[in-house]
Structure formats: structure tokens, C-alpha cells
């Protein structure tokens, strides 16, 4: 949920990801997961959040809540993404280190995505 802190107005509401066990149930449409990490918001108004049960990273437009990007991660993420600049290029980074529910193996990854 994105809230304008100056006015208290709700700008958008968007569930993050899909509960895997409910993907085939239309009545659960709009249910998201409960990410272990929090979201971040870039200066340009893009919200990044990752899921630990789907091993995915998502990007949403802040004011509309529209999903604008998603990427699979090599392992579940239980972390809040971070962003940094290198020269003129901005990156979003996430650690994916939770145990993979399909293999039982822990992840050991730091993944950086370049923003265009």
C-alpha cells in the first residue's frame, strides 16, 4: 500500500506475488504473499519488493500500483532490496539466501539489477 504521508491519502494497493497454493483458485485473486523483507521506493516512484515463497522480485509503479516488471531469483529472498549508484547508473540489489522449498538447499546469492 502506498500512502501520501502529507495527506494520508492511499495512492495504491497492490498484493506482492501470488500465494502458490492459491494460484488455481479464482476466489483468491488479488491475494499476495507476506514478504519477509520490506519494499523500497526509488526517487522516480518505482517500488521494489521480493517474495520468499516464489523466489521473485517485483517492481510496481507507485501511484497506480501497476506491476511493471518481475524477475525470477535463484533462491527465495527474505530481505529488503537496496539501491545504489555507480557513476551514472542506478542498481537495485537483493540477497537471495533463504532455503529453497523444492530442494531444501539454502541460497547464497546477491543479485543486482541495472535500472534503465
N, CA, C and O atoms as a DFTB+ gen file, in Angstrom:
464 C
 N C O
     1  1       0.852      -1.159       0.000
     2  2       0.000       0.000       0.000
     3  2       0.905       1.231       0.000
     4  3       1.827       1.338       0.808
     5  1       0.630       2.145      -0.908
     6  2       1.367       3.401      -0.962
     7  2       0.473       4.511      -0.427
     8  3      -0.663       4.678      -0.870
     9  1       1.001       5.268       0.531
    10  2       0.240       6.328       1.180
    11  2       0.998       7.634       1.061
    12  3       2.201       7.684       1.318
    13  1       0.299       8.694       0.673
    14  2       0.881      10.033       0.653
    15  2       1.001      10.477       2.108
    16  3      -0.014      10.687       2.772
    17  1       2.212      10.621       2.607
    18  2       2.412      10.943       4.021
    19  2       1.979      12.358       4.377
    20  3       1.708      12.648       5.543
    21  1       1.913      13.233       3.395
    22  2       1.474      14.602       3.664
    23  2      -0.038      14.677       3.855
    24  3      -0.518      15.471       4.665
    25  1      -0.797      13.859       3.121
    26  2      -2.259      13.944       3.169
    27  2      -2.924      12.733       3.808
    28  3      -4.079      12.812       4.228
    29  1      -2.205      11.609       3.887
    30  2      -2.796      10.375       4.382
    31  2      -3.592       9.636       3.322
    32  3      -4.176       8.591       3.609
    33  1      -3.627      10.162       2.092
    34  2      -4.370       9.545       1.001
    35  2      -3.691       8.246       0.548
    36  3      -2.469       8.196       0.403
    37  1      -4.488       7.204       0.329
    38  2      -3.967       5.959      -0.210
    39  2      -3.781       6.151      -1.708
    40  3      -4.742       6.421      -2.428
    41  1      -2.548       6.013      -2.173
    42  2      -2.239       6.187      -3.593
    43  2      -2.487       4.913      -4.382
    44  3      -3.006       4.964      -5.497
    45  1      -2.121       3.776      -3.818
    46  2      -2.330       2.499      -4.497
    47  2      -2.233       1.362      -3.496
    48  3      -1.628       1.490      -2.432
    49  1      -2.847       0.247      -3.868
    50  2      -2.754      -1.001      -3.106
    51  2      -2.492      -2.110      -4.096
    52  3      -3.209      -2.246      -5.087
    53  1      -1.466      -2.907      -3.836
    54  2      -1.127      -3.987      -4.753
    55  2      -0.542      -5.145      -3.964
    56  3       0.439      -4.964      -3.243
    57  1      -1.132      -6.349      -4.086
    58  2      -0.511      -7.503      -3.430
    59  2       0.816      -7.836      -4.104
    60  3       0.966      -7.642      -5.310
    61  1       1.760      -8.326      -3.346
    62  2       3.059      -8.717      -3.887
    63  2       3.049     -10.219      -4.134
    64  3       2.873     -11.010      -3.208
    65  1       3.238     -10.601      -5.387
    66  2       3.292     -12.012      -5.727
    67  2       1.946     -12.699      -5.596
    68  3       0.905     -12.055      -5.467
    69  1       1.993     -14.000      -5.632
    70  2       0.807     -14.853      -5.543
    71  2       1.116     -15.982      -4.572
    72  3       2.213     -16.541      -4.592
    73  1       0.163     -16.313      -3.733
    74  2       0.328     -17.459      -2.839
    75  2       0.291     -18.709      -3.726
    76  3      -0.751     -19.004      -4.311
    77  1       1.400     -19.452      -3.840
    78  2       1.459     -20.580      -4.783
    79  2       0.315     -21.585      -4.634
    80  3      -0.183     -22.099      -5.636
    81  1      -0.102     -21.866      -3.421
    82  2      -1.162     -22.841      -3.200
    83  2      -2.517     -22.339      -3.675
    84  3      -3.450     -23.131      -3.811
    85  1      -2.646     -21.024      -3.934
    86  2      -3.937     -20.442      -4.320
    87  2      -3.985     -20.003      -5.778
    88  3      -4.986     -19.431      -6.210
    89  1      -2.924     -20.258      -6.547
    90  2      -2.872     -19.800      -7.937
    91  2      -4.039     -20.306      -8.776
    92  3      -4.490     -19.605      -9.681
    93  1      -4.531     -21.492      -8.499
    94  2      -5.612     -22.086      -9.289
    95  2      -6.996     -21.813      -8.723
    96  3      -7.973     -22.432      -9.145
    97  1      -7.089     -20.886      -7.764
    98  2      -8.378     -20.594      -7.128
    99  2      -8.776     -19.147      -7.425
   100  3      -8.243     -18.225      -6.808
   101  1      -9.710     -18.936      -8.363
   102  2     -10.100     -17.570      -8.741
   103  2     -10.623     -16.735      -7.582
   104  3     -10.485     -15.511      -7.591
   105  1     -11.223     -17.378      -6.584
   106  2     -11.750     -16.622      -5.445
   107  2     -10.641     -15.975      -4.615
   108  3     -10.896     -15.067      -3.824
   109  1      -9.413     -16.449      -4.802
   110  2      -8.272     -15.880      -4.073
   111  2      -7.521     -14.857      -4.919
   112  3      -6.430     -14.426      -4.549
   113  1      -8.098     -14.470      -6.047
   114  2      -7.466     -13.478      -6.918
   115  2      -7.209     -12.202      -6.127
   116  3      -8.091     -11.710      -5.423
   117  1      -6.021     -11.680      -6.242
   118  2      -5.672     -10.460      -5.528
   119  2      -5.006     -10.708      -4.189
   120  3      -4.594      -9.764      -3.515
   121  1      -4.897     -11.962      -3.797
   122  2      -4.175     -12.266      -2.568
   123  2      -2.692     -12.295      -2.887
   124  3      -2.285     -12.882      -3.890
   125  1      -1.916     -11.698      -2.087
   126  2      -0.467     -11.725      -2.280
   127  2       0.198     -12.507      -1.170
   128  3      -0.463     -13.098      -0.316
   129  1       1.501     -12.498      -1.196
   130  2       2.274     -13.164      -0.162
   131  2       2.587     -12.162       0.948
   132  3       2.286     -10.974       0.828
   133  1       3.176     -12.642       1.997
   134  2       3.652     -11.771       3.066
   135  2       5.171     -11.806       2.990
   136  3       5.801     -12.706       3.546
   137  1       5.767     -10.825       2.300
   138  2       7.227     -10.844       2.149
   139  2       7.937     -10.716       3.494
   140  3       7.491      -9.986       4.380
   141  1       9.040     -11.430       3.631
   142  2       9.834     -11.356       4.852
   143  2      10.588     -10.033       4.938
   144  3      10.848      -9.532       6.032
   145  1      10.936      -9.471       3.789
   146  2      11.604      -8.172       3.741
   147  2      10.611      -7.104       3.330
   148  3       9.515      -7.408       2.860
   149  1      10.997      -5.866       3.507
   150  2      10.117      -4.769       3.133
   151  2      10.391      -4.284       1.721
   152  3      11.327      -4.745       1.069
   153  1       9.569      -3.348       1.251
   154  2       9.790      -2.770      -0.066
   155  2      10.706      -1.549       0.015
   156  3      10.950      -1.011       1.095
   157  1      11.208      -1.121      -1.146
   158  2      11.889       0.165      -1.243
   159  2      11.224       0.955      -2.370
   160  3      10.578       0.378      -3.245
   161  1      11.386       2.264      -2.340
   162  2      10.830       3.136      -3.375
   163  2      11.957       3.992      -3.923
   164  3      12.701       4.612      -3.164
   165  1      12.082       4.024      -5.243
   166  2      13.104       4.863      -5.863
   167  2      12.579       6.285      -6.010
   168  3      11.379       6.528      -5.889
   169  1      13.474       7.209      -6.269
   170  2      13.114       8.614      -6.457
   171  2      12.106       8.788      -7.594
   172  3      11.269       9.689      -7.557
   173  1      12.192       7.920      -8.602
   174  2      11.284       8.019      -9.748
   175  2       9.926       7.367      -9.489
   176  3       9.074       7.361     -10.377
   177  1       9.707       6.817      -8.292
   178  2       8.405       6.263      -7.950
   179  2       8.202       4.816      -8.337
   180  3       7.081       4.409      -8.644
   181  1       9.264       4.033      -8.329
   182  2       9.153       2.595      -8.581
   183  2       9.367       1.872      -7.255
   184  3      10.344       2.116      -6.547
   185  1       8.440       0.985      -6.938
   186  2       8.504       0.205      -5.701
   187  2       9.059      -1.173      -6.034
   188  3       8.562      -1.841      -6.940
   189  1      10.090      -1.603      -5.306
   190  2      10.670      -2.930      -5.480
   191  2      10.397      -3.752      -4.228
   192  3      10.570      -3.273      -3.107
   193  1       9.968      -4.994      -4.431
   194  2       9.732      -5.917      -3.320
   195  2      10.028      -7.325      -3.820
   196  3       9.868      -7.621      -5.004
   197  1      10.458      -8.185      -2.913
   198  2      10.772      -9.574      -3.266
   199  2       9.928     -10.510      -2.412
   200  3       9.473     -10.151      -1.326
   201  1       9.729     -11.724      -2.933
   202  2       8.977     -12.726      -2.191
   203  2       9.900     -13.863      -1.778
   204  3      10.855     -14.199      -2.478
   205  1       9.597     -14.437      -0.640
   206  2      10.419     -15.552      -0.181
   207  2       9.822     -16.896      -0.586
   208  3      10.547     -17.890      -0.641
   209  1       8.534     -16.955      -0.867
   210  2       7.963     -18.246      -1.245
   211  2       7.967     -18.481      -2.753
   212  3       7.908     -19.632      -3.186
   213  1       8.033     -17.438      -3.556
   214  2       8.072     -17.587      -5.009
   215  2       9.460     -17.372      -5.600
   216  3       9.681     -17.674      -6.773
   217  1      10.384     -16.863      -4.820
   218  2      11.724     -16.537      -5.305
   219  2      11.633     -15.592      -6.505
   220  3      12.160     -15.870      -7.582
   221  1      10.948     -14.468      -6.286
   222  2      10.781     -13.463      -7.335
   223  2      10.988     -12.067      -6.774
   224  3      10.802     -11.811      -5.585
   225  1      11.383     -11.169      -7.679
   226  2      11.483      -9.738      -7.355
   227  2      10.496      -9.023      -8.276
   228  3      10.399      -9.338      -9.462
   229  1       9.773      -8.065      -7.722
   230  2       8.757      -7.322      -8.472
   231  2       9.039      -5.828      -8.414
   232  3       9.649      -5.323      -7.472
   233  1       8.571      -5.131      -9.460
   234  2       8.594      -3.666      -9.480
   235  2       7.183      -3.188      -9.791
   236  3       6.507      -3.722     -10.670
   237  1       6.748      -2.163      -9.047
   238  2       5.416      -1.598      -9.211
   239  2       5.532      -0.088      -9.382
   240  3       6.428       0.544      -8.823
   241  1       4.617       0.481     -10.161
   242  2       4.529       1.933     -10.274
   243  2       3.848       2.426      -9.002
   244  3       2.794       1.913      -8.625
   245  1       4.434       3.402      -8.348
   246  2       3.994       3.836      -7.018
   247  2       2.539       4.281      -6.970
   248  3       1.782       3.790      -6.133
   249  1       2.129       5.190      -7.836
   250  2       0.794       5.768      -7.692
   251  2      -0.326       4.899      -8.238
   252  3      -1.458       4.995      -7.764
   253  1      -0.038       4.045      -9.232
   254  2      -1.094       3.183      -9.781
   255  2      -1.069       1.787      -9.172
   256  3      -2.089       1.098      -9.157
   257  1       0.097       1.362      -8.666
   258  2       0.239       0.006      -8.156
   259  2       0.436      -1.021      -9.250
   260  3       0.507      -2.217      -8.970
   261  1       0.528      -0.570     -10.505
   262  2       0.678      -1.495     -11.631
   263  2       2.027      -2.212     -11.567
   264  3       3.070      -1.590     -11.363
   265  1       1.980      -3.544     -11.749
   266  2       3.220      -4.302     -11.831
   267  2       3.880      -3.966     -13.170
   268  3       3.274      -4.139     -14.227
   269  1       5.124      -3.487     -13.119
   270  2       5.803      -3.095     -14.354
   271  2       6.984      -3.993     -14.692
   272  3       7.563      -3.876     -15.772
   273  1       7.344      -4.886     -13.783
   274  2       8.487      -5.764     -14.028
   275  2       8.502      -6.853     -12.976
   276  3       8.052      -6.646     -11.849
   277  1       9.024      -8.019     -13.347
   278  2       9.239      -9.110     -12.397
   279  2      10.393      -9.958     -12.915
   280  3      10.603     -10.076     -14.122
   281  1      11.135     -10.545     -11.986
   282  2      12.249     -11.415     -12.367
   283  2      12.330     -12.566     -11.385
   284  3      12.110     -12.394     -10.186
   285  1      12.646     -13.740     -11.905
   286  2      12.884     -14.898     -11.051
   287  2      14.229     -14.734     -10.361
   288  3      15.175     -14.196     -10.937
   289  1      14.305     -15.200      -9.130
   290  2      15.549     -15.199      -8.370
   291  2      16.042     -16.643      -8.253
   292  3      15.236     -17.569      -8.342
   293  1      17.337     -16.854      -8.058
   294  2      17.855     -18.226      -7.958
   295  2      17.501     -18.925      -6.645
   296  3      17.672     -20.138      -6.520
   297  1      17.011     -18.167      -5.675
   298  2      16.597     -18.713      -4.388
   299  2      15.613     -17.724      -3.772
   300  3      15.576     -16.565      -4.186
   301  1      14.824     -18.146      -2.804
   302  2      13.913     -17.217      -2.155
   303  2      14.660     -16.067      -1.468
   304  3      15.778     -16.232      -0.980
   305  1      14.013     -14.906      -1.446
   306  2      14.603     -13.724      -0.811
   307  2      13.825     -13.381       0.448
   308  3      12.603     -13.239       0.407
   309  1      14.518     -13.251       1.549
   310  2      13.907     -12.814       2.809
   311  2      14.579     -11.536       3.245
   312  3      14.997     -11.393       4.394
   313  1      14.677     -10.606       2.310
   314  2      15.426      -9.376       2.559
   315  2      14.728      -8.202       1.896
   316  3      13.923      -8.369       0.980
   317  1      15.054      -7.021       2.375
   318  2      14.595      -5.790       1.737
   319  2      15.611      -5.410       0.672
   320  3      16.812      -5.386       0.944
   321  1      15.145      -5.113      -0.543
   322  2      16.091      -4.686      -1.576
   323  2      16.790      -3.390      -1.166
   324  3      16.324      -2.675      -0.279
   325  1      17.893      -3.103      -1.812
   326  2      18.576      -1.825      -1.608
   327  2      18.929      -1.267      -2.974
   328  3      18.917      -1.993      -3.967
   329  1      19.238      -0.002      -3.028
   330  2      19.625       0.619      -4.289
   331  2      20.908       1.411      -4.075
   332  3      21.172       1.915      -2.983
   333  1      21.700       1.512      -5.139
   334  2      22.921       2.304      -5.079
   335  2      23.245       2.830      -6.471
   336  3      22.738       2.326      -7.473
   337  1      24.079       3.827      -6.518
   338  2      24.547       4.413      -7.776
   339  2      26.007       4.039      -7.975
   340  3      26.792       4.001      -7.028
   341  1      26.352       3.763      -9.224
   342  2      27.739       3.575      -9.618
   343  2      27.931       4.439     -10.858
   344  3      27.451       4.100     -11.940
   345  1      28.626       5.543     -10.697
   346  2      28.711       6.513     -11.784
   347  2      27.325       7.086     -12.031
   348  3      26.689       7.599     -11.110
   349  1      26.859       7.003     -13.260
   350  2      25.524       7.492     -13.616
   351  2      24.478       6.378     -13.651
   352  3      23.339       6.618     -14.052
   353  1      24.844       5.181     -13.243
   354  2      23.946       4.026     -13.338
   355  2      23.403       3.647     -11.965
   356  3      24.163       3.531     -11.003
   357  1      22.065       3.451     -11.872
   358  2      21.433       3.015     -10.632
   359  2      21.185       1.510     -10.679
   360  3      20.813       0.959     -11.715
   361  1      21.394       0.863      -9.548
   362  2      21.184      -0.576      -9.410
   363  2      20.259      -0.849      -8.232
   364  3      20.234      -0.094      -7.260
   365  1      19.501      -1.932      -8.330
   366  2      18.724      -2.461      -7.211
   367  2      19.297      -3.836      -6.915
   368  3      19.493      -4.645      -7.821
   369  1      19.564      -4.093      -5.641
   370  2      20.226      -5.330      -5.219
   371  2      19.345      -6.041      -4.200
   372  3      18.682      -5.411      -3.377
   373  1      19.358      -7.380      -4.279
   374  2      18.630      -8.195      -3.306
   375  2      19.495      -9.408      -2.956
   376  3      20.205      -9.939      -3.810
   377  1      19.432      -9.831      -1.717
   378  2      20.085     -11.085      -1.346
   379  2      19.031     -12.191      -1.393
   380  3      17.924     -12.035      -0.877
   381  1      19.387     -13.288      -2.009
   382  2      18.501     -14.447      -2.105
   383  2      19.208     -15.589      -1.390
   384  3      20.062     -16.268      -1.959
   385  1      18.839     -15.782      -0.147
   386  2      19.574     -16.744       0.652
   387  2      18.719     -17.658       1.484
   388  3      19.237     -18.405       2.315
   389  1      17.400     -17.616       1.279
   390  2      16.529     -18.488       2.062
   391  2      16.568     -19.902       1.500
   392  3      17.019     -20.129       0.377
   393  1      16.096     -20.831       2.288
   394  2      16.074     -22.230       1.858
   395  2      15.064     -22.419       0.739
   396  3      13.921     -21.976       0.844
   397  1      15.484     -23.073      -0.325
   398  2      14.615     -23.375      -1.453
   399  2      13.657     -24.488      -1.022
   400  3      14.107     -25.576      -0.663
   401  1      12.334     -24.232      -1.053
   402  2      11.390     -25.251      -0.586
   403  2      11.373     -26.511      -1.442
   404  3      10.950     -27.566      -0.970
   405  1      11.823     -26.422      -2.692
   406  2      11.804     -27.602      -3.558
   407  2      13.023     -28.488      -3.361
   408  3      12.936     -29.705      -3.528
   409  1      14.163     -27.894      -3.006
   410  2      15.391     -28.680      -2.851
   411  2      15.864     -28.781      -1.410
   412  3      16.618     -29.689      -1.061
   413  1      15.418     -27.844      -0.568
   414  2      15.871     -27.817       0.818
   415  2      17.240     -27.187       0.982
   416  3      17.753     -27.105       2.098
   417  1      17.844     -26.737      -0.120
   418  2      19.169     -26.121      -0.052
   419  2      19.046     -24.621       0.177
   420  3      18.165     -23.973      -0.388
   421  1      19.932     -24.070       1.007
   422  2      19.906     -22.612       1.194
   423  2      20.514     -21.917      -0.019
   424  3      21.379     -22.467      -0.701
   425  1      20.051     -20.714      -0.272
   426  2      20.630     -19.901      -1.335
   427  2      21.847     -19.153      -0.816
   428  3      22.068     -19.070       0.392
   429  1      22.614     -18.621      -1.715
   430  2      23.829     -17.889      -1.335
   431  2      24.125     -16.877      -2.437
   432  3      25.193     -16.912      -3.049
   433  1      23.174     -15.972      -2.687
   434  2      23.280     -15.081      -3.832
   435  2      23.066     -13.624      -3.441
   436  3      22.302     -13.302      -2.531
   437  1      23.767     -12.762      -4.158
   438  2      23.494     -11.324      -4.149
   439  2      23.292     -10.959      -5.616
   440  3      24.206     -11.115      -6.426
   441  1      22.098     -10.473      -5.963
   442  2      21.759     -10.187      -7.344
   443  2      21.537      -8.704      -7.520
   444  3      20.815      -8.082      -6.741
   445  1      22.155      -8.132      -8.544
   446  2      21.987      -6.707      -8.848
   447  2      21.290      -6.565     -10.188
   448  3      21.647      -7.228     -11.162
   449  1      20.293      -5.695     -10.226
   450  2      19.574      -5.361     -11.453
   451  2      19.894      -3.915     -11.799
   452  3      19.856      -3.038     -10.935
   453  1      20.206      -3.674     -13.057
   454  2      20.505      -2.333     -13.553
   455  2      19.216      -1.657     -13.953
   456  3      18.406      -2.253     -14.664
   457  1      18.999      -0.419     -13.513
   458  2      17.816       0.328     -13.895
   459  2      18.094       1.140     -15.135
   460  3      19.168       1.728     -15.263
   461  1      17.165       1.182     -16.035
   462  2      17.330       1.935     -17.286
   463  2      16.671       3.294     -17.184
   464  3      16.705       4.069     -18.139
